[in-house]
Amino acid sequence: MRAQSHASLHDFTVDIAFFSGGEQYATQSYTLRASTWFSAEQQALQMSINSVYDNPRIPDLSRSATVRSV
């Protein structure tokens, strides 16, 4: 018999704020299921790479994430 590990999944909303030179210009929200808030944050940051707000022509582009439990 094998031991099985089941991490319970929780619903999170992660707001990704996009900045240019320290000035916020957009926010995009992602709702997803993850085992921890950190995992949800990492998933949303990875997903934000495909956002319309992620553009290499934007000077000094940066992001921040705010995680909320749903």
C-alpha positions in Angstrom: 0.0 0.0 0.0 1.3 3.4 -0.9 0.9 6.6 1.1 -0.9 9.3 -0.9 -0.6 13.0 -0.3 -3.5 15.2 -1.2 -3.0 18.9 -1.0 -6.3 20.6 -0.7 -6.9 23.3 -3.3 -8.3 26.7 -2.4 -9.7 29.5 -4.6 -7.7 32.6 -4.8 -8.0 35.9 -6.7 -4.6 37.5 -7.6 -4.5 41.1 -8.8 -1.4 41.8 -10.9 -0.6 45.5 -11.1 1.6 46.6 -14.0 4.0 49.5 -13.6 6.1 51.7 -15.9 8.8 53.6 -14.1 7.0 53.1 -10.8 3.7 54.4 -12.1 0.8 51.9 -12.2 -0.9 51.8 -15.5 -3.1 48.7 -15.4 -4.4 45.9 -13.2 -5.5 42.4 -14.3 -7.2 39.9 -12.0 -6.8 36.1 -12.2 -9.0 33.6 -10.3 -7.5 30.2 -9.8 -7.2 27.2 -7.6 -4.0 26.5 -5.7 -2.7 24.7 -2.6 -1.1 27.9 -1.1 -1.3 31.7 -1.6 2.3 31.6 -2.8 1.5 29.0 -5.4 -1.4 31.1 -6.6 0.8 34.2 -6.7 3.4 32.4 -8.8 0.8 31.0 -11.2 -0.7 34.4 -11.7 2.6 36.1 -12.3 3.5 33.5 -14.9 0.1 33.9 -16.6 0.6 37.7 -16.6 3.4 37.3 -19.1 0.7 36.7 -21.7 -1.3 39.8 -20.7 -2.0 42.6 -23.2 -0.5 44.8 -20.5 2.9 43.0 -20.7 4.7 44.8 -23.5 8.5 44.9 -23.9 8.2 48.5 -25.3 7.0 49.8 -22.0 9.9 51.4 -20.2 11.0 50.1 -16.8 8.1 47.5 -16.8 7.5 45.8 -13.4 4.6 44.0 -11.7 3.3 43.4 -8.2 0.8 40.8 -7.0 -1.9 41.0 -4.3 -3.5 37.7 -3.3 -7.0 37.3 -1.9 -8.8 34.2 -0.7 -12.2 33.7 -2.4 
